[in-house]
Amino acid sequence: MPGVEYFHMLNGAKIPAVGLGAYLISPAAKMVEQALDTGYRLIDTAQEYGNEREIGEGISAWLEKDPKHKREDVIYTTKILGSNQGYSRTWSSLKESLNKVKQLGYIDLVLIHDPLTGKKTRLETWKALQEAVDQGIVKAIGVSNYGEHHLKELYEWEGFKYKPVINQVELSPWLMRNELVKYCQDLGIVLEAYCPLTTGAKLNDPTLIKIGKKYGKTPAQVLLRWNVDRGVVVIPKSSNHKRLSENFDIFDFKLTDEEFKELSHPEAYDLYCGWDPVKSSR
């Protein structure tokens, strides 16, 4: 299997183009360990998912397997739940999150899970996260579900010190968000796509199937490649070992410009895993 591709973040670190989304995966620790054995080096969870401790156990088990396995090679991500946002609540919940994975020593990446708490709370949360970076317990910080106006608010804030390295949003050929993607990429913010497989809703798409047959790939692998080809990190989730391996096996082909265009539906904006806080005016 060819080596994983990486993108560069604003803090100078690299992030793998494919990671494991840990929402509702089971058994979480075992799946994370298997993912790392497969070659994954990016694991994405959240306070909301309720499995931070298990994710940490999976990473630890993998690290203990082989002296060649290094902590610095794994990017562990969690997110601050909406009800935990605000300066003091962020600090309190962040300490809890760190305690659950204390064997890891630090958290690589912490995201604000959503912007729905309002301007004052969002900025207080960012203040706390910046301090966590200064203290070395968090290596990088970013956001999730942020629209352009949320990012502008952050960049214009007088207390702004560290730029967000990631904006994690739902992206697929049927939810392209071209303006937001360009806005973030112009700022150097790496886009990270959750639900990149459309929760299976489009896996029977004839174009996906046709292109997959050409490359000897599944529709899911073609979908993941579509996002990676536009410079977007993907974090598909799976509790199935076979699909875990398939989702990672996308580095031996690339879509042609014509295939990328054929798969793209820039006019579509109606395929969601759930909600769309990016459009929120709050």
Secondary structure, DSSP 8 states (H G I E B T S, - for coil): -----EEE-TTS-EEESB-EE-TT-SSHHHHHHHHHHHT--EEE--GGGT-HHHHHHHHHHHHHH-TT--GGG-EEEEEE-GGG-SHHHHHHHHHHHHHHTGGG-SEEEEEE--STT-HHHHHHHHHHHHHHHHHTSEEEEEEES--HHHHHHHHT-TT--S--SEEEEE-BTTB--HHHHHHHHHHT-EEEEESTTGGGTTTT-HHHHHHHHHHT--HHHHHHHHHHHTT-EE----S-HHHHHHHH--TT----HHHHHHH--TT-----SS--GGG---
